[in-house]
Amino acid sequence: MPQVMEFKLPDLGEGLTEAEIVRWLVAVGDVVAIDQPVVEVETAKAMVEVPCPYGGVVTARFGEEGEELPVGAPLITVAVGAESAPAGSAQAPVVQADAEGSANAPRPLIGYGSDHSRPARRRRVRPVTAAVSAPVVAPVAAAPAPVAPAVPAGPVPVISPLVRKLARDNGVDLRALRGSGPEGLILRADVEAVLRAPAPVAAPAPPAAPAAVAAQGERIPLKGLRGAVAEKLSRSRREIPEATCWVDADATELMAARAAMNAVEGPKISVLALLARICTAALARYPELNSTVDLAANEIVRLPAVHLGFAAQTERGLMVPVVRDAQSRSPESLSAEFARLTELARAGKLAPSDLTGGTFTLNNYGVFGVDGSTPIINHPEAAMLGVGRIIPKPWVYRGELAVRQVVQLSLTFDHRVCDGGAAGGFLRYVADCVENPAVLLRGL
């Protein structure tokens, strides 16, 4: 008898709590192999194909394309042990998978298949339904509707027409009054007592619903990548007391050095790679900017390696891939890694591990044709270097006015990890290396 295993949406990356179903890769009744991708989901960080840790027949799918599922929610169920079941047999019990599963159960994965996985051909198997009689439900008697208190029938014990007129003019129901006169006779004093009593305070009316604005503008759900960016930047502004300093630098010599490097045979060196190499050298001099703040321990944590994030614009939005151990890479290696990660980002194929763990960010907003910016720090990092466009500008060079290639550099930093002296020293060293690349050679 096959055993139906339930596969839940696994944790696909650091801090991710949900994922959106983009495309189902299998249907109910398909036969799947162990580690075969069954669904393509979009997280706040990347597009991921999720493999199933069980082999067998898909018996159920949970969620439609475009629907968000939280991590840990059921994704699919798979009948393990047989590719098909005899007609008329009872449905196998569903068993939830956990890390302490039995020894003969297929191993569960954490969001990714093993290296030896090979997708199996999709084979359609007629779904098996067990003949189960519908349960008989005893009819339940409807609860009696509440009955309003009865109003006494018969004539109202009022003699004076003046009392009736007073009650009628003021909206007093005489049938609801108990008279203080002989045999319950309602007197003028009884009606006046009701009129003198404070009126009950009515509950405030709920505020009127705002006018519909659907026809006036488009509503876009703040979820997925856009939602993650919004949450992260908002958290950065809430937690980090940031400050920004900037400086203009003459990049003429840096551009000439790059041209000389690219004049020889070999891979081309990008300007971003040269700036990244300058950043890593500056962080070696000012390690407080390659750190993070541990609020729980109330400590500043200085990090030994530079995992350099860089901004990449894609169709999905702005993403920040991370170059691991940038401090140990040459400009040639940095150029190749920047190109590789940018291509993956634009194709939507970055793994969550490519987008997490950064310690410092380099933001080249000059590609958008702007000179300066005051960027928001990529939480939980402590600093970000912004680079504007490099354009010809009038510049005093060796005592004379000349046209030079000028760039604006800006550093946004967490004021908890350092003071302005360290931030200014870092930015000045970067500017010196941009203006005279030979300064960088001295520290290598």
C-alpha positions as CSV (number, residue, x, y, z in Angstrom):
1,M,0.0,0.0,0.0
2,P,1.6,3.3,-1.0
3,Q,2.3,5.9,1.6
4,V,1.3,9.5,0.9
5,M,4.1,12.0,2.0
6,E,3.4,15.6,2.4
7,F,6.2,18.0,1.2
8,K,6.1,21.5,2.7
9,L,7.6,24.7,1.3
10,P,11.2,24.7,2.7
11,D,13.2,27.7,3.9
12,L,14.8,29.0,0.7
13,G,17.2,31.6,2.1
14,E,18.1,33.8,5.0
15,G,15.1,35.5,6.6
16,L,12.6,34.6,3.9
17,T,9.1,33.8,5.3
18,E,7.1,33.3,2.1
19,A,7.3,32.6,-1.6
20,E,5.0,33.2,-4.6
21,I,4.1,30.3,-6.9
22,V,5.2,31.3,-10.4
23,R,4.7,28.1,-12.3
24,W,3.8,24.5,-11.5
25,L,6.2,22.0,-13.2
26,V,4.0,18.9,-12.4
27,A,0.3,18.1,-12.3
28,V,-1.8,15.8,-10.1
29,G,-1.2,12.3,-11.4
30,D,2.3,12.9,-12.7
31,V,5.1,10.6,-11.6
32,V,8.1,12.4,-10.1
33,A,11.6,11.3,-9.2
34,I,13.5,12.1,-6.1
35,D,14.9,15.7,-6.3
36,Q,12.9,16.5,-9.4
37,P,11.8,20.2,-9.5
38,V,8.0,20.4,-9.0
39,V,7.4,24.1,-8.8
40,E,9.0,27.4,-9.6
41,V,8.6,30.0,-6.9
42,E,9.7,33.7,-6.6
43,T,11.0,34.8,-3.2
44,A,12.0,38.3,-2.2
45,K,15.5,37.5,-3.4
46,A,15.4,35.2,-6.4
47,M,13.5,32.8,-8.7
48,V,14.0,29.2,-7.5
49,E,12.9,25.8,-8.7
50,V,12.0,23.7,-5.7
51,P,12.8,20.0,-5.9
52,C,10.7,17.3,-4.2
53,P,12.5,14.9,-1.9
54,Y,10.1,12.1,-2.6
55,G,9.6,9.9,-5.7
56,G,6.1,8.7,-6.6
57,V,2.8,9.9,-7.9
58,V,1.6,13.5,-7.2
59,T,-1.7,13.3,-5.5
60,A,-2.4,16.9,-4.6
61,R,-1.0,20.4,-5.2
62,F,-1.6,23.3,-2.7
63,G,-1.8,26.8,-4.1
64,E,-2.4,28.4,-7.5
65,E,0.0,30.2,-9.7
66,G,0.4,33.8,-8.3
67,E,-0.5,32.7,-4.8
68,E,1.8,33.4,-1.9
69,L,2.5,30.5,0.6
70,P,4.3,30.8,3.9
71,V,7.4,28.8,4.6
72,G,6.3,25.5,6.2
73,A,2.9,25.4,4.4
74,P,2.0,22.2,2.5
75,L,3.2,22.3,-1.2
76,I,2.4,18.9,-2.7
77,T,1.6,15.3,-1.5
78,V,3.3,12.3,-3.2
79,A,2.2,8.7,-3.0
80,V,5.5,6.9,-2.4
81,G,5.9,3.2,-2.9
82,A,3.9,2.6,-6.1
83,E,3.5,4.4,-9.4
84,S,-0.2,3.5,-9.4
85,A,-2.7,2.0,-7.1
86,P,-5.4,-0.6,-7.9
87,A,-8.8,0.8,-8.7
88,G,-11.2,1.0,-5.8
89,S,-8.5,0.8,-3.2
90,A,-8.7,3.1,-0.2
91,Q,-6.6,6.3,-0.3
92,A,-3.3,6.0,1.4
93,P,-2.8,8.0,4.6
94,V,-1.0,11.2,4.4
95,V,2.3,11.3,6.4
96,Q,3.9,14.7,7.2
97,A,7.6,14.8,6.6
98,D,10.0,15.9,9.3
99,A,13.7,15.8,9.9
100,E,13.4,12.7,12.1
101,G,11.8,10.6,9.4
102,S,12.1,6.8,9.2
103,A,15.3,5.3,7.7
104,N,13.5,3.9,4.6
105,A,11.8,7.3,3.7
106,P,13.5,9.4,1.1
107,R,15.6,12.2,2.5
108,P,14.1,15.6,2.6
109,L,15.9,18.5,1.1
110,I,16.3,22.2,2.1
111,G,15.1,23.9,-1.0
112,Y,17.6,22.4,-3.5
113,G,18.2,19.1,-5.2
114,S,21.3,17.0,-5.0
115,D,24.0,17.1,-7.7
116,H,23.0,13.7,-9.1
117,S,19.4,14.6,-9.6
118,R,17.9,14.0,-13.0
119,P,14.4,15.0,-13.9
120,A,12.2,12.1,-14.9
121,R,9.8,12.2,-17.8
122,R,6.3,13.3,-16.8
123,R,3.9,10.4,-17.0
124,R,0.2,10.8,-16.5
125,V,-1.4,8.3,-14.1
126,R,-5.1,8.2,-13.7
127,P,-5.9,9.6,-10.2
128,V,-7.3,7.0,-7.8
129,T,-10.3,8.0,-5.7
130,A,-11.6,5.9,-2.8
131,A,-15.3,5.1,-2.7
132,V,-16.2,6.7,0.6
133,S,-19.9,7.1,1.6
134,A,-20.9,10.5,2.5
135,P,-21.3,10.9,6.3
136,V,-24.9,11.2,7.5
137,V,-25.4,14.3,9.5
138,A,-28.3,14.4,11.9
139,P,-30.6,17.4,11.3
140,V,-30.0,20.1,13.9
141,A,-33.0,22.0,15.1
142,A,-32.7,25.7,14.3
143,A,-32.4,27.9,17.4
144,P,-35.5,29.9,18.1
145,A,-35.3,33.5,17.1
146,P,-35.1,35.9,20.0
147,V,-38.5,37.3,20.9
148,A,-38.9,41.0,21.8
149,P,-40.6,41.7,25.1
150,A,-44.3,41.9,24.7
151,V,-46.1,45.2,25.0
152,P,-49.0,45.0,27.4
153,A,-52.3,44.9,25.5
154,G,-55.4,46.8,26.4
155,P,-56.2,50.4,27.2
156,V,-53.4,52.7,28.4
157,P,-54.1,53.8,32.0
158,V,-54.3,57.5,31.2
159,I,-57.2,59.8,32.0
160,S,-56.0,63.3,31.2
161,P,-55.8,64.2,27.5
162,L,-53.1,66.7,28.5
163,V,-50.9,63.8,29.6
164,R,-51.5,62.1,26.3
165,K,-50.7,65.2,24.3
166,L,-47.5,65.8,26.3
167,A,-46.3,62.2,25.7
168,R,-47.3,62.4,22.0
169,D,-45.5,65.7,21.4
170,N,-42.3,64.4,23.0
171,G,-42.3,60.9,21.6
172,V,-42.9,59.1,24.9
173,D,-44.5,55.6,24.6
174,L,-47.1,55.5,27.3
175,R,-47.4,51.7,27.1
176,A,-43.8,51.4,28.3
177,L,-44.4,53.5,31.4
178,R,-45.5,52.4,34.9
179,G,-47.8,55.0,36.4
180,S,-47.4,56.2,39.9
181,G,-51.1,57.0,40.4
182,P,-53.8,54.8,41.9
183,E,-54.0,51.4,40.2
184,G,-51.0,52.3,38.0
185,L,-52.6,55.5,36.5
186,I,-50.0,57.4,34.5
187,L,-49.8,61.0,35.7
188,R,-48.2,64.1,34.2
189,A,-45.4,63.8,36.7
190,D,-44.5,60.3,35.2
191,V,-44.2,61.7,31.7
192,E,-42.1,64.7,32.9
193,A,-39.8,62.4,34.8
194,V,-39.1,60.5,31.6
195,L,-38.4,63.8,29.8
196,R,-36.0,65.0,32.6
197,A,-34.1,61.7,32.5
198,P,-30.7,62.0,30.5
199,A,-31.1,60.5,27.1
200,P,-28.8,57.5,26.4
201,V,-25.7,58.4,24.5
202,A,-25.7,56.8,21.1
203,A,-22.6,55.0,20.0
204,P,-20.5,57.1,17.6
205,A,-21.2,56.3,14.0
206,P,-18.4,54.5,12.2
207,P,-16.4,56.8,10.0
208,A,-17.6,56.9,6.4
209,A,-15.7,54.6,4.1
210,P,-13.3,56.5,1.9
211,A,-14.5,57.1,-1.6
212,A,-13.5,54.4,-4.1
213,V,-10.3,55.3,-5.8
214,A,-9.9,52.3,-8.0
215,A,-10.7,54.4,-11.1
216,Q,-8.2,57.1,-10.1
217,G,-5.0,55.0,-9.8
218,E,-3.5,51.6,-10.0
219,R,-3.0,49.6,-6.8
220,I,0.2,47.4,-6.8
221,P,0.6,44.9,-4.0
222,L,3.7,45.6,-1.9
223,K,5.1,42.0,-2.0
224,G,7.8,39.9,-3.4
225,L,11.0,41.8,-4.3
226,R,9.3,45.2,-3.9
227,G,8.0,44.3,-0.5
228,A,11.4,43.0,0.6
229,V,13.1,46.1,-0.5
230,A,10.6,48.3,1.2
231,E,10.9,46.4,4.5
232,K,14.7,46.3,4.4
233,L,15.1,50.0,3.6
234,S,12.5,51.0,6.2
235,R,14.3,48.9,8.8
236,S,17.5,50.6,7.9
237,R,16.1,54.1,8.4
238,R,14.5,53.0,11.7
239,E,17.6,51.4,13.2
240,I,20.6,53.1,11.7
241,P,21.6,56.7,12.5
242,E,23.2,57.3,9.2
243,A,25.3,60.2,7.9
244,T,26.7,61.1,4.5
245,C,29.9,62.8,3.3
246,W,31.0,63.4,-0.2
247,V,33.9,64.7,-2.3
248,D,34.6,65.4,-6.0
249,A,37.6,63.6,-7.5
250,D,39.6,63.9,-10.7
251,A,39.3,60.4,-12.3
252,T,41.4,61.2,-15.3
253,E,44.4,59.2,-14.2
254,L,42.2,56.2,-13.2
255,M,40.6,56.2,-16.6
256,A,44.0,56.3,-18.3
257,A,45.2,53.4,-16.1
258,R,42.2,51.4,-17.1
259,A,42.8,52.1,-20.8
260,A,46.4,51.0,-20.4
261,M,45.3,47.7,-18.7
262,N,42.8,47.0,-21.5
263,A,45.3,47.7,-24.2
264,V,47.1,44.4,-23.5
265,E,45.8,41.0,-24.2
266,G,43.4,39.5,-21.7
267,P,40.0,40.1,-20.2
268,K,38.9,43.7,-20.0
269,I,38.9,45.5,-16.7
270,S,35.7,47.4,-15.7
271,V,35.7,50.8,-13.9
272,L,33.6,49.1,-11.2
273,A,36.3,46.5,-10.6
274,L,38.9,49.2,-10.1
275,L,36.7,51.0,-7.7
276,A,36.0,47.8,-5.9
277,R,39.7,47.1,-5.5
278,I,40.1,50.6,-4.1
279,C,37.3,50.0,-1.7
280,T,38.8,46.8,-0.3
281,A,42.1,48.6,0.2
282,A,40.4,51.4,2.0
283,L,38.4,49.0,4.2
284,A,41.7,47.4,5.3
285,R,42.8,50.8,6.6
286,Y,39.4,51.6,8.1
287,P,37.9,48.2,9.3
288,E,35.2,49.8,11.4
289,L,33.3,50.4,8.1
290,N,33.3,46.7,7.4
291,S,31.2,45.8,10.4
292,T,27.7,45.3,11.7
293,V,25.9,46.2,15.0
294,D,24.6,43.3,17.1
295,L,21.7,44.9,18.9
296,A,20.9,41.9,21.1
297,A,24.5,41.8,22.5
298,N,24.9,45.6,22.2
299,E,28.2,45.1,20.4
300,I,29.9,46.2,17.2
301,V,31.1,43.2,15.2
302,R,34.1,43.9,12.9
303,L,34.1,41.4,10.0
304,P,37.3,39.7,8.8
305,A,36.3,39.3,5.1
306,V,34.9,41.8,2.7
307,H,31.8,40.4,0.9
308,L,31.1,43.2,-1.5
309,G,27.6,43.9,-2.6
310,F,26.9,45.9,-5.8
311,A,23.7,47.3,-7.2
312,A,22.4,45.7,-10.4
313,Q,19.3,47.0,-12.1
314,T,17.0,44.2,-13.5
315,E,13.5,43.8,-14.9
316,R,12.4,42.6,-11.4
317,G,13.9,45.7,-9.8
318,L,17.1,46.7,-8.1
319,M,19.1,43.7,-6.7
320,V,22.4,43.6,-4.8
321,P,24.5,40.5,-5.6
322,V,27.4,39.8,-3.4
323,V,31.0,39.1,-4.4
324,R,32.6,36.8,-1.8
325,D,36.0,37.6,-0.4
326,A,36.5,40.6,-2.6
327,Q,39.6,41.6,-0.6
328,S,41.5,38.6,-2.0
329,R,40.5,39.2,-5.7
330,S,42.4,41.0,-8.4
331,P,40.7,43.6,-10.7
332,E,40.5,40.9,-13.4
333,S,38.8,38.5,-11.0
334,L,36.4,41.2,-9.8
335,S,35.5,42.1,-13.4
336,A,34.7,38.5,-14.2
337,E,32.6,38.0,-11.0
338,F,30.7,41.3,-11.6
339,A,29.8,40.2,-15.1
340,R,28.8,36.7,-14.0
341,L,26.5,37.9,-11.2
342,T,25.0,40.7,-13.3
343,E,24.1,38.2,-16.1
344,L,22.5,35.9,-13.6
345,A,20.6,38.7,-12.0
346,R,19.1,39.9,-15.3
347,A,18.1,36.4,-16.2
348,G,16.5,35.9,-12.8
349,K,18.7,32.9,-11.9
350,L,20.5,34.2,-8.9
351,A,20.5,31.8,-5.9
352,P,19.5,33.2,-2.5
353,S,23.1,32.7,-1.4
354,D,24.2,35.2,-4.1
355,L,22.1,37.9,-2.5
356,T,22.9,37.5,1.1
357,G,25.8,38.0,3.5
358,G,27.2,41.3,2.2
359,T,29.4,43.4,4.5
360,F,29.8,46.6,2.4
361,T,28.0,47.9,-0.7
362,L,29.3,49.7,-3.8
363,N,26.6,51.6,-5.6
364,N,27.4,52.9,-9.1
365,Y,24.4,55.2,-9.7
366,G,26.4,57.0,-12.3
367,V,25.0,54.5,-14.9
368,F,21.7,56.4,-14.5
369,G,23.3,59.6,-15.6
370,V,23.3,61.3,-12.1
371,D,26.2,62.9,-10.3
372,G,25.4,62.4,-6.6
373,S,23.1,60.6,-4.1
374,T,22.6,59.9,-0.4
375,P,21.8,56.2,-0.5
376,I,20.2,54.2,2.3
377,I,22.5,51.7,3.9
378,N,21.9,48.1,3.0
379,H,20.9,46.8,6.5
380,P,22.6,45.2,8.4
381,E,25.8,46.6,6.9
382,A,27.5,49.7,8.2
383,A,28.4,51.7,5.1
384,M,27.9,52.2,1.4
385,L,30.0,54.0,-1.2
386,G,28.2,55.8,-4.0
387,V,29.8,56.6,-7.3
388,G,28.3,59.2,-9.7
389,R,28.9,59.6,-13.4
390,I,32.4,60.4,-14.7
391,I,32.1,63.4,-17.0
392,P,34.4,66.2,-18.3
393,K,34.3,69.2,-16.1
394,P,36.5,72.3,-15.5
395,W,39.1,71.5,-12.9
396,V,42.2,73.2,-11.6
397,Y,45.1,70.9,-12.5
398,R,48.7,71.8,-11.6
399,G,47.7,75.4,-11.0
400,E,45.9,75.8,-14.3
401,L,42.2,75.5,-15.4
402,A,41.7,72.3,-17.5
403,V,39.0,70.0,-18.5
404,R,39.3,66.7,-16.5
405,Q,37.2,63.6,-16.0
406,V,35.5,64.3,-12.6
407,V,33.4,62.0,-10.4
408,Q,31.5,62.6,-7.2
409,L,32.0,60.0,-4.4
410,S,29.6,59.8,-1.5
411,L,29.9,57.7,1.7
412,T,26.9,56.9,3.8
413,F,27.9,55.3,7.1
414,D,26.4,54.1,10.4
415,H,27.4,56.7,13.0
416,R,27.3,54.0,15.7
417,V,30.3,52.2,14.3
418,C,32.6,55.2,13.8
419,D,32.8,59.0,13.9
420,G,33.3,61.4,11.1
421,G,37.1,61.2,11.2
422,A,37.1,57.5,10.2
423,A,34.5,58.1,7.5
424,G,36.3,61.1,6.2
425,G,39.6,59.3,6.2
426,F,38.1,56.4,4.2
427,L,36.5,58.6,1.6
428,R,39.7,60.7,1.3
429,Y,41.8,57.6,0.7
430,V,39.4,56.4,-2.0
431,A,39.5,59.8,-3.7
432,D,43.3,59.8,-3.5
433,C,43.5,56.4,-5.2
434,V,41.0,57.6,-7.9
435,E,43.1,60.7,-8.6
436,N,46.4,58.9,-8.4
437,P,46.2,55.1,-8.8
438,A,49.8,54.8,-7.8
439,V,48.7,55.4,-4.2
440,L,47.0,52.0,-4.3
441,L,50.1,50.2,-5.4
442,R,51.9,51.4,-2.3
443,G,49.6,49.4,0.0
444,L,49.5,46.2,-2.1
